[in-house]
Amino acid sequence: MNKTKQLPSQNALSVAIALALVNTVAVTPSAWAQTTLPEVRVESTVLGTQAQPLSLLGSFFQGNWLDQPVSATTIDEDAIKNSGSSRLTDLLRLDSSVDPNYSPIGYYENFQIRGFPVDPVLGMRVNGVPFVGEAPISMDNKQRVEVLRGPAGALVGMGSSGGLINLLTKRPDNIREAGLRVEQRESLGLTADIGVADGSGQGWRLNASADRYRPYAKGADGEGAMVSLAMDQRLSGGDSLQVDVEIAHKSQITQPGSQLLGGTTLAPINPVTVLGLSSWSQPVTFDSIFAMARLQKKLQSGWKMTATGSVHHVKTDDRSSFPFGYSTAEYANYGTQAYYRFSSDGKFSMYDYRSLDEVRETDFLEADFKRVLNSGGFDHTLRTAISLTRRYFSMPNYRWNDAAPFPSYGNVLSGTWSGDENPDQYPAKDAYGRTIYVSQLSLSDQITFPSKWQVTASGRVINYQDDATVNFLYRTGDFSRSMTSLLPDLRVQRKLGTETAYWFGYSSDLEAASLAPQSSQNHLDSASTSEMLLKPRKVETLDLAYKWEQPGVRMMATMFHAWRPFNFRNDASLADSQAVGDYIQRGTESRTGLELSLSGALTKRTDAQISATLMTSDTSGTGNPLFEGKEALNTPKFRLNTFVNYRVPGIEGLSASANWLYTGKRPASRDNSVYAPDFHRLDLGLSYVQKTKAGAATYRLAIENVTDERCWRDVAEFLGDAYLTPGAPRLVKASATVSF
């Protein structure tokens, strides 16, 4: 395998701002002198993955866990640190309802919840506001991850379907901490966490990190840096202001996934190989700036106002030496190529994909008003909110070149390819532009009855406008979608004493419209009259849940049924590459399942968190026997996660942990003719907290995938084509965190 070019240095802007922020801290020594660090607690804490209450600002679902009619999991800061990883994909394996959905090394991460992909355009949140999901996510300035299962529109507005992933940033605290993490092949990460808080609700917190990536996939090397600042200010009259700024940079060679051999056979699993790695391979680069401000103010009328504004700007140079399909002729003979899958004997064609200067930006404004009052003998929590979201995306510098000399072939069985010349440089084109506007008005009332019944009803009016300009291969032009929709949400809960509650809910949401992928006939055929921009999809879910809580132990069982319109490429045959059809919306896809979770103390020294998801998926009304009545791609019928933490007697501060994950077999082809096999994964870990004069030092050691199980981590569909991403082999990770 050829060596890659030397990677560019880290983003100078990020480094400069980090130094400026550190200098700001350094010139205010009085703040340090007046601050007393809190007493360090050395005893082990309860597990970091718990069914804790949600904390989405502006939503009803806050406070006591038993009072919240939602199915959710929260992952706290201890679990984030114990994971030893900077990738959200590795952390979310702790929730059995969450699967990776095309998250290769070096690229941005995609997820699905309850078998529905999380929309990266509008479905990912930080502190409750939308951000650009098509960018790497740093975990070094996050104190908590919230996973809400089911449509979350009643909480945060349009954008979620199967569920919501919300990241909470670290708030000001009295802390001075430095960390080091290492991994096999000399991956290295440095972190700093410095903050000051005066106890009155105001202060600041600075987080910074720098990473050198040397992953198990040999050649997928890279680097990254992040710096963030969080500030809280207490205003007069009990009002408050929160400000967050984050700047991040990442540059890394991507490990592309594999395709089915001949459309009928799984390729061999080789997690350490980067298919098509070449002397001209270049990293995918992301530069990100996020800023938000939130003002909470009490009004004289008795209402509480929360005003929020945010912007997230991401510039991407998306480059990959990319194996795709198997072409047997020049591009002019496009229709005779076996273009959409590797050949049955493992061969693939090699391309140089470059989309430089991509820009994605999400802007958000919201005014939320909330009031608690008693009327008619019942307690009411009233809420009204108006929000505006703008999402912009452009691809002004796009190339899709054949690797020279053409045809250039590789073979997934050997992990090599035949050519090693710099690809032809076809002229770049302004290929794509898209702007989405979403305006929303919501009205809600949560009514609490003396009989311990609680009813939460909300209605949202959403206006959606979507304008796209396409100039890819053959189908070009301007396309537009607009609609106004009313989306209801109803949840009814009954508490039985202080330990038990059950609730029923109906929720709905609207997800952004899908553009027909390049591999579809309506994209390839300039004479096609089929829609290029499909309708936004309304997602609906029914939930029935039971909760039980004892001191230190929580249990929840949730049955659900969810459905939405079905988007698919209407192929006449999956064995014939000339039978590729239009990308259309027809019929319905559904998910029906049961979620079980148990968390808390099993003994005085043993804590556990267990989650299991049993789920079936189905499609109906498609009009195509290839897809009618079939299970969804990448969706197992059963997933189980068991995490146990044991505090070792006789050695204060020492804990041992074990995590066992099981994932059942999953369809790897739309017609269910190919399944990825089930797999088990066992992780073991040790952590030790040592008291020091300055505070504490924490050491962590983990061995992931102890048995070196070879598996397909996900077999998802991405941009209309199925890809298979290998799971990680056995890995050893270590980290140390020191307070000073």
C-alpha positions in Angstrom: 0.0 0.0 0.0 1.4 3.4 -0.9 2.1 6.1 1.6 -0.2 9.1 1.7 0.9 12.7 1.4 1.8 14.5 4.6 -1.2 16.0 6.2 -1.7 19.7 6.5 -1.0 21.4 9.8 -3.8 22.2 12.2 -6.0 25.1 11.5 -4.1 28.3 12.4 -7.3 30.2 13.3 -8.3 27.6 16.0 -4.8 27.8 17.5 -4.8 31.6 17.5 -8.2 31.9 19.2 -7.2 29.2 21.8 -4.1 31.3 22.6 -6.1 34.4 22.9 -8.6 32.8 25.2 -5.9 31.4 27.4 -4.2 34.8 27.5 -7.5 36.3 28.7 -7.6 33.9 31.5 -4.0 34.5 32.4 -4.4 38.2 32.8 -7.1 37.9 35.4 -5.3 36.2 38.4 -7.7 37.8 40.9 -10.5 35.6 39.7 -8.3 32.5 40.5 -7.4 34.0 43.9 -11.0 34.5 44.9 -12.1 31.1 43.8 -12.0 28.0 46.0 -12.1 24.7 44.2 -14.8 22.3 45.5 -14.0 19.3 47.6 -13.1 16.4 45.4 -15.3 13.3 45.8 -13.2 10.2 45.3 -15.8 7.5 45.9 -17.1 5.9 42.7 -20.3 7.3 41.2 -23.3 5.5 39.9 -23.2 4.5 36.3 -23.0 7.2 33.7 -25.7 5.8 31.4 -29.0 6.2 33.2 -32.6 6.9 32.5 -32.2 10.4 34.0 -34.6 13.3 33.4 -34.2 15.3 30.2 -33.0 18.9 30.5 -34.0 20.3 27.1 -34.5 24.0 27.7 -38.0 25.3 26.8 -39.6 21.9 27.1 -42.1 20.5 29.6 -40.1 17.4 30.2 -37.8 18.5 33.0 -37.6 17.7 36.7 -38.3 14.4 38.2 -37.7 11.4 36.0 -40.9 9.7 37.0 -42.9 12.7 35.9 -41.6 12.8 32.3 -43.7 11.0 29.6 -40.8 10.3 27.3 -38.6 7.4 26.4 -35.1 8.6 26.8 -31.5 7.8 27.9 -28.9 10.3 29.2 -25.2 9.7 29.2 -23.2 11.8 31.7 -19.7 13.2 31.8 -18.2 10.2 33.6 -19.4 7.8 30.9 -18.1 10.2 28.2 -14.6 10.1 29.8 -14.7 6.4 30.5 -15.5 5.7 26.8 -11.9 6.9 26.0 -13.1 8.1 22.6 -13.7 11.4 21.0 -16.3 9.9 18.6 -20.0 10.0 19.4 -20.5 6.7 17.5 -18.5 4.8 20.1 -20.4 6.4 23.0 -23.9 5.8 21.7 -23.4 2.1 21.5 -24.5 2.2 25.1 -28.1 2.7 24.0 -29.7 -0.4 22.4 -32.1 1.7 20.3 -29.3 3.6 18.6 -27.3 2.3 15.6 -24.6 3.8 13.5 -25.9 4.6 10.0 -22.8 5.1 7.9 -20.2 6.5 10.1 -16.8 5.5 8.6 -13.5 6.7 10.0 -12.6 10.2 8.9 -16.1 11.2 7.9 -19.0 12.7 9.8 -21.2 10.4 11.8 -24.7 9.3 11.0 -27.1 7.5 13.3 -30.5 5.9 13.4 -32.9 5.6 16.4 -35.6 3.0 16.4 -34.5 2.1 12.9 -35.1 5.5 11.4 -32.1 7.6 10.4 -31.6 10.8 12.3 -31.8 13.7 9.9 -28.4 15.5 9.9 -30.0 18.6 8.3 -32.4 19.4 11.2 -32.4 16.4 13.6 -29.1 17.0 15.6 -29.1 19.4 18.5 -26.7 21.1 20.9 -28.2 22.7 24.0 -31.6 22.2 22.3 -30.7 24.2 19.1 -30.1 22.7 15.7 -26.6 22.4 14.3 -24.9 21.1 11.1 -25.0 17.3 11.6 -22.6 16.7 8.6 -19.5 17.6 10.6 -17.4 15.9 13.2 -18.6 16.3 16.8 -16.1 17.0 19.6 -17.0 15.4 22.9 -14.3 17.2 24.9 -16.6 20.1 25.8 -19.8 18.1 26.4 -21.0 17.2 29.8 -24.0 15.1 28.8 -25.7 13.4 25.8 -29.5 13.0 25.7 -31.1 10.4 23.4 -34.9 10.9 23.0 -36.6 8.0 21.3 -39.5 8.9 19.0 -40.4 12.2 17.3 -39.2 15.2 19.4 -41.0 18.0 17.6 -43.0 18.9 20.7 -39.7 19.5 22.6 -37.5 21.2 20.0 -39.4 21.7 16.8 -39.2 20.2 13.3 -36.4 17.8 12.4 -36.5 14.5 14.3 -38.1 11.2 13.1 -36.9 8.1 15.0 -35.5 10.3 17.7 -33.3 13.1 18.8 -29.7 13.4 19.9 -29.0 16.4 22.1 -25.6 17.4 23.3 -25.2 19.6 26.4 -22.1 21.7 26.7 -20.1 22.0 29.9 -21.3 24.9 32.1 -19.0 27.2 34.2 -17.5 25.5 37.2 -14.5 25.8 39.4 -12.2 23.4 37.6 -8.6 23.1 36.4 -8.0 19.8 34.7 -5.7 18.4 32.0 -6.0 15.1 30.3 -4.2 12.7 28.0 -5.6 9.8 26.0 -3.7 7.2 24.0 -4.6 4.4 21.7 -3.0 1.6 19.7 -0.9 2.8 16.7 0.0 6.0 18.7 -3.3 7.9 18.4 -2.9 10.7 20.9 -5.2 13.3 22.4 -4.5 16.2 24.8 -7.3 18.0 26.6 -7.6 21.0 29.0 -10.7 22.0 31.0 -10.4 25.3 33.0 -13.3 27.2 34.6 -14.4 29.7 37.2 -17.8 30.0 38.9 -18.7 32.3 41.8 -21.7 30.3 43.1 -24.3 32.8 42.0 -24.9 31.3 38.6 -22.2 33.1 36.7 -18.7 32.3 35.4 -16.8 30.9 32.4 -15.4 27.6 31.2 -12.7 27.0 28.6 -12.2 23.7 26.9 -9.5 22.8 24.4 -8.2 19.6 22.8 -5.7 18.5 20.2 -5.7 15.1 18.6 -3.4 13.0 16.4 -5.4 10.2 14.7 -3.6 6.9 14.0 -6.6 4.5 13.9 -6.7 0.8 13.4 -7.5 1.4 9.7 -3.9 1.8 8.6 -3.4 5.0 6.5 -6.6 6.7 7.7 -4.4 9.2 9.6 -5.3 12.7 10.6 -5.4 15.5 13.1 -7.9 17.7 14.9 -8.2 20.6 17.3 -11.1 22.2 19.2 -11.4 25.2 21.5 -14.7 26.3 23.2 -15.8 28.9 25.7 -19.0 28.8 27.8 -20.1 31.9 29.8 -23.0 32.3 32.2 -24.0 35.7 33.5 -26.6 36.4 36.2 -28.6 39.5 35.4 -30.9 41.7 37.6 -34.2 40.3 38.7 -33.1 36.7 38.5 -32.6 36.8 34.7 -29.7 35.0 33.1 -27.6 35.0 29.9 -25.7 32.0 28.5 -23.2 32.2 25.7 -21.3 29.3 23.9 -18.6 29.6 21.2 -16.9 26.6 19.7 -14.2 26.4 16.9 -13.1 23.1 15.6 -10.9 21.7 12.9 -10.5 18.1 11.7 -8.5 16.6 8.8 -8.3 12.9 8.2 -8.1 10.3 5.4 -11.4 8.5 5.1 -11.9 4.7 5.2 -14.6 4.0 2.6 -17.1 1.2 3.1 -17.4 -1.8 0.9 -20.4 -2.7 -1.4 -22.0 -6.1 -1.9 -20.2 -8.3 -4.4 -22.4 -8.6 -7.4 -25.2 -7.3 -5.3 -25.6 -10.7 -3.6 -22.6 -11.5 -1.4 -21.0 -9.9 1.6 -17.4 -8.9 1.2 -14.7 -10.1 3.6 -14.3 -8.1 6.7 -11.0 -6.4 7.0 -11.1 -3.4 9.4 -7.5 -2.4 9.0 -7.6 -1.9 5.2 -8.4 1.5 3.6 -9.7 0.5 0.2 -8.1 2.5 -2.6 -5.5 4.2 -0.5 -3.2 5.9 -2.9 -0.2 8.3 -3.2 -2.7 11.0 -4.2 -5.2 10.3 -1.4 -6.0 13.4 0.5 -7.9 13.9 3.8 -11.4 15.2 4.3 -11.2 18.5 6.1 -13.8 20.2 8.3 -13.6 23.7 9.7 -16.5 24.6 12.1 -17.6 27.7 14.0 -20.6 27.5 16.4 -22.0 30.3 18.5 -25.2 30.6 20.5 -26.7 32.9 23.1 -29.7 32.3 25.4 -31.5 34.9 27.5 -33.9 33.8 30.2 -36.1 36.6 31.6 -39.0 36.8 33.9 -41.8 39.2 32.7 -44.0 41.2 34.9 -47.1 39.4 33.5 -45.9 36.2 35.1 -44.6 34.7 31.9 -41.0 33.4 31.6 -39.3 34.2 28.3 -36.4 32.3 26.8 -34.9 33.9 23.7 -32.3 31.9 21.8 -30.1 32.6 18.8 -27.5 30.4 17.2 -25.4 29.9 14.1 -23.2 27.0 13.0 -21.0 27.4 9.9 -19.1 24.5 8.5 -16.6 24.5 5.6 -15.7 21.1 4.1 -13.2 19.9 1.6 -14.7 16.5 0.9 -12.0 14.4 -0.8 -11.7 10.6 -1.1 -9.9 8.1 -3.3 -13.2 6.2 -3.6 -14.0 2.7 -4.7 -17.5 2.6 -6.3 -19.1 -0.1 -8.4 -17.3 -1.9 -11.2 -17.1 -0.2 -14.6 -16.2 -2.3 -17.7 -16.3 0.5 -20.3 -15.8 4.2 -20.8 -18.2 6.7 -19.3 -20.0 7.0 -22.6 -21.2 3.4 -22.2 -22.7 4.2 -18.8 -25.8 2.2 -19.3 -23.9 -1.1 -20.0 -21.8 -0.9 -16.8 -22.3 -2.9 -13.7 -22.1 0.5 -12.1 -23.7 0.3 -8.7 -21.9 -2.6 -6.9 -18.6 -4.4 -6.7 -18.2 -7.3 -9.1 -18.9 -10.9 -7.9 -15.2 -11.6 -7.8 -14.4 -8.6 -5.6 -13.4 -6.0 -8.2 -14.2 -2.4 -7.9 -13.6 0.8 -10.0 -11.5 3.6 -8.6 -12.5 7.3 -8.5 -11.1 10.5 -7.2 -14.0 12.3 -5.5 -13.4 16.0 -4.7 -16.0 18.5 -3.5 -14.0 21.5 -2.3 -15.2 24.6 -0.4 -18.5 23.0 0.6 -20.5 25.3 2.9 -23.2 24.2 5.3 -24.8 26.7 7.7 -27.7 26.5 10.2 -29.1 29.7 11.7 -31.7 29.6 14.4 -33.9 32.1 16.3 -36.5 31.2 18.9 -38.7 33.1 21.4 -40.3 30.8 24.0 -42.9 31.9 26.6 -43.9 29.8 29.6 -46.3 30.3 32.5 -47.6 28.2 35.4 -51.1 29.0 36.7 -54.1 27.4 38.4 -57.4 27.6 36.5 -60.6 25.6 37.1 -59.0 23.8 40.0 -56.3 22.4 37.8 -52.6 23.3 37.4 -51.7 24.5 33.9 -48.2 24.9 32.4 -48.8 27.0 29.3 -46.2 27.4 26.6 -46.1 29.2 23.3 -43.1 29.6 21.0 -42.1 30.9 17.6 -38.9 29.9 15.8 -37.2 30.4 12.5 -34.6 28.1 11.1 -32.5 28.6 8.0 -30.3 25.8 6.5 -28.0 26.6 3.6 -25.8 24.2 1.7 -23.6 24.7 -1.4 -21.1 22.6 -3.5 -19.4 25.2 -5.7 -16.3 23.2 -6.6 -17.2 19.6 -7.5 -15.3 16.9 -9.4 -15.9 13.2 -9.8 -12.9 11.9 -11.8 -11.9 8.5 -13.1 -8.6 7.3 -11.6 -6.0 7.3 -14.3 -5.3 5.2 -16.3 -9.0 4.4 -16.9 -10.3 1.8 -16.3 -8.6 1.5 -12.9 -9.6 -1.5 -10.9 -9.1 -2.7 -7.4 -10.1 -5.8 -5.5 -11.7 -6.0 -2.1 -10.4 -9.5 -1.6 -6.8 -8.4 -1.8 -7.3 -4.8 -0.6 -5.3 -3.4 -3.5 -5.9 -1.6 -6.8 -4.1 -1.5 -10.1 -3.4 2.2 -10.8 -1.3 4.7 -9.0 -1.4 7.8 -11.2 -2.8 11.2 -10.4 -6.4 11.3 -11.7 -7.4 13.4 -14.6 -8.5 16.8 -13.5 -11.9 17.5 -15.1 -13.1 21.1 -14.8 -14.9 21.8 -11.5 -18.5 22.7 -11.6 -20.9 24.5 -9.3 -22.9 21.4 -8.7 -25.4 22.0 -6.0 -27.1 24.7 -3.8 -29.9 24.4 -1.4 -31.7 26.6 1.1 -34.4 25.4 3.6 -36.5 27.8 5.6 -38.6 26.5 8.5 -40.9 28.8 10.5 -42.9 27.3 13.4 -45.6 28.4 15.9 -46.4 26.1 18.8 -49.1 26.2 21.5 -49.0 23.8 24.4 -50.7 23.1 27.7 -49.8 20.6 30.4 -52.7 20.0 32.8 -52.1 18.3 36.2 -55.2 16.9 37.9 -55.5 16.3 41.6 -56.0 12.5 40.9 -52.4 12.4 39.6 -53.4 12.3 36.0 -51.4 14.6 33.7 -52.3 15.5 30.1 -49.9 17.3 27.8 -51.3 18.6 24.5 -49.6 20.6 21.9 -50.1 21.8 18.3 -47.5 23.1 15.9 -48.0 25.0 12.7 -45.0 24.6 10.5 -44.2 26.4 7.2 -41.5 24.6 5.2 -39.8 26.1 2.1 -37.1 24.2 0.2 -35.2 25.5 -2.8 -32.5 23.5 -4.6 -30.3 24.0 -7.7 -28.8 20.9 -9.1 -26.0 20.6 -11.8 -24.6 17.1 -11.3 -24.5 14.6 -14.1 -27.5 14.7 -16.5 -30.5 16.0 -14.6 -30.0 19.7 -13.9 -32.3 22.6 -12.9 -34.1 24.4 -10.1 -36.4 22.4 -7.8 -38.6 23.7 -5.0 -40.9 22.4 -2.3 -43.2 24.3 0.1 -45.9 23.2 2.5 -47.7 24.2 5.7 -48.5 21.5 8.1 -50.3 21.1 11.5 -48.6 18.6 13.8 -50.3 17.5 17.0 -48.7 15.8 20.1 -50.6 14.3 23.0 -49.3 12.5 26.1 -51.4 11.2 29.0 -49.7 10.1 32.2 -50.9 8.5 35.4 -48.8 8.2 38.6 -49.5 5.3 41.0 -48.0 6.4 44.3 -44.4 7.6 44.4 -42.8 4.7 42.7 -44.8 3.9 39.5 -46.2 5.7 36.5 -47.5 4.8 33.1 -48.1 6.9 30.1 -49.5 6.9 26.6 -48.5 9.2 23.8 -49.1 10.1 20.2 -46.4 12.3 18.6 -45.7 13.5 15.1 -43.0 15.4 13.3 -41.9 16.5 9.8 -38.5 15.8 8.4 -36.7 17.6 5.6 -37.3 16.6 2.0 -34.9 14.1 0.3 -33.2 14.8 -3.0 -33.0 11.9 -5.5 -29.4 10.4 -5.3 -27.0 10.4 -8.3 -27.6 6.7 -8.8 -31.3 7.0 -9.4 -32.8 7.1 -12.9 -34.6 10.5 -12.3 -31.1 12.0 -11.7 -29.4 10.3 -14.6 -32.1 10.8 -17.2 -32.5 14.4 -18.4 -35.8 13.6 -20.0 -37.3 12.3 -16.7 -40.4 13.9 -15.4 -40.1 12.4 -11.9 -39.7 14.6 -9.0 -36.1 15.4 -8.0 -37.0 16.8 -4.6 -39.4 14.5 -2.8 -42.0 15.6 -0.3 -41.1 16.2 3.3 -42.2 13.1 5.3 -44.5 13.2 8.3 -43.5 10.7 10.9 -46.1 9.5 13.5 -45.5 7.4 16.6 -47.6 5.7 19.3 -46.0 4.9 22.7 -47.2 3.0 25.7 -44.8 3.0 28.6 -44.4 1.8 32.2 -41.9 3.3 34.7 -40.8 2.0 38.1 -38.4 3.7 40.5 -36.9 2.7 43.8 -34.0 4.5 45.6 -31.0 4.0 43.3 -32.9 1.8 40.8 -35.0 2.7 37.7 -36.8 0.5 35.2 -38.8 1.4 32.1 -40.6 -0.6 29.4 -41.9 1.1 26.3 -43.9 -0.4 23.4 -44.0 1.7 20.3 -45.3 1.7 16.7 -44.0 4.3 14.2 -44.6 4.9 10.6 -43.8 7.3 7.7 -43.9 7.4 3.9 -41.4 5.2 2.1 -38.6 6.7 0.0 -36.8 4.2 -2.3 -35.1 3.7 -5.7 -37.8 1.8 -7.6 -35.5 -0.7 -9.3 -37.0 -3.4 -11.6 -34.2 -5.8 -10.6 -31.3 -5.7 -8.2 -29.3 -8.2 -10.3 -29.4 -6.0 -13.5 -27.6 -2.7 -13.3 -29.6 -1.4 -16.3 -32.8 -1.8 -14.3 -32.2 1.1 -12.0 -35.4 3.0 -11.3 -36.5 6.5 -10.2 -36.1 7.5 -6.6 -39.7 7.9 -5.4 -42.0 8.3 -2.4 -44.7 5.6 -2.3 -46.1 3.3 0.4 -45.4 3.2 4.1 -42.5 2.0 6.2 -43.1 1.1 9.9 -41.3 0.1 13.0 -42.9 -1.8 15.9 -41.0 -2.7 19.0 -40.4 -3.0 22.7 -37.7 -1.1 24.7 -36.5 -2.3 28.1 -34.1 -0.6 30.4 -32.8 -1.1 34.0 -30.3 1.0 35.7 -29.0 1.4 39.2 -27.3 -0.5 42.1 -27.4 -4.3 42.0 -25.4 -4.5 45.2 -23.6 -2.1 47.5 -20.5 -2.3 45.2 -22.1 -3.2 41.8 -24.0 -0.9 39.5 -25.5 -1.9 36.2 -27.2 -0.4 33.1 -29.1 -2.9 30.9 -31.0 -1.9 27.8 -32.7 -4.1 25.2 -34.6 -3.4 22.0 -36.8 -5.9 20.2 -38.1 -4.4 16.9 -39.7 -5.5 13.6 -39.8 -3.3 10.5 -42.1 -3.5 7.5 -42.9 -1.8 4.2 -46.3 -1.8 2.5 -48.0 -0.1 -0.5 -44.7 0.1 -2.5 -46.1 -1.4 -5.7 -42.8 -3.2 -6.1 -42.4 -6.9 -5.1 -38.7 -6.3 -4.5 -39.5 -4.1 -1.5 -43.0 -5.0 -0.4 -43.2 -6.5 3.1 -39.4 -6.3 3.6 -37.4 -5.4 6.6 -35.5 -2.1 6.7 -31.8 -1.9 5.9 -29.4 -2.0 8.9 -32.2 -2.7 11.4 -31.7 -5.7 13.7 -34.7 -7.4 15.3 -32.8 -7.5 18.7 -30.1 -5.5 20.4 -28.9 -5.9 23.9 -26.4 -3.9 25.9 -25.3 -4.8 29.4 -22.9 -2.6 31.3 -21.7 -3.5 34.8 -19.4 -1.5 37.1 -17.8 -3.0 40.3 -16.0 -1.1 43.0 -13.1 -3.2 44.2 -13.1 -3.7 48.0 -9.9 -2.8 49.8 -8.6 -0.4 47.2 -10.4 2.9 47.5 -11.1 4.5 44.1 -10.5 1.3 42.0 -13.4 0.1 39.8 -13.7 -2.6 37.2 -16.2 -2.6 34.4 -17.5 -4.9 31.7 -19.7 -4.1 28.7 -21.4 -6.8 26.6 -23.1 -5.8 23.3 -25.2 -8.1 21.1 -26.6 -7.0 17.7 -28.8 -9.4 15.8 -28.6 -10.0 12.0 -29.6 -7.1 9.8 -30.7 -6.8 6.1 -27.8 -5.6 3.9 -30.0 -5.4 0.8 -33.3 -3.7 0.2 -34.9 -7.0 -1.0 -33.6 -8.8 2.1 -31.7 -11.3 0.0 -28.5 -10.5 2.0 -28.1 -10.2 5.8 -25.2 -9.2 7.8 -24.6 -11.8 10.6 -25.2 -11.1 14.2 -22.2 -10.3 16.5 -21.2 -10.1 20.1 -18.7 -7.6 21.5 -17.1 -7.6 25.0 -15.3 -4.6 26.5 -13.4 -4.6 29.8 -12.1 -1.6 31.7 -10.4 -0.4 34.9 -10.5 3.0 36.4 -8.6 4.4 39.4 -9.1 7.7 41.2 -6.2 8.9 43.3 -6.4 11.8 45.8 -3.7 14.5 45.3 -3.0 17.7 47.1 -4.4 19.7 44.2 -7.5 17.5 43.8 -7.5 14.1 42.1 -6.0 12.1 39.3 -8.0 9.6 37.4 -6.5 6.8 35.3 -8.5 4.6 32.9 -7.6 1.5 30.9 -9.9 -0.2 28.5 -9.8 -3.2 26.1 -12.5 -3.0 23.5 -13.7 -6.0 21.6 -11.7 -8.4 23.8 -12.4 -11.4 21.6 -11.5 -9.6 18.4 -14.9 -10.3 16.9 -15.0 -9.4 13.2 -18.3 -7.8 12.3 -20.0 -5.3 10.1 -20.7 -2.3 12.3 -23.4 -1.0 10.0 -24.8 -1.9 6.6 -26.5 1.3 5.9 -27.7 3.2 2.8 -25.9 6.4 2.0 -27.0 8.7 -0.8 -29.0 5.9 -2.4 -26.4 3.1 -2.3 -25.7 0.5 0.3 -22.3 0.4 2.0 -20.8 -2.0 4.6 -18.6 -0.5 7.3 -16.4 -2.9 9.3 -16.4 -2.8 13.1 -13.2 -2.1 15.0 -10.8 -5.0 15.9 -9.5 -5.5 19.4 -8.3 -2.1 20.8 -6.4 -1.0 23.9 -7.1 2.6 25.1 -5.7 4.4 28.1 -6.3 7.9 29.5 -5.3 10.1 32.5 -6.9 13.2 33.9 -5.3 15.4 36.5 -6.7 18.3 38.5 -4.3 21.1 39.4 
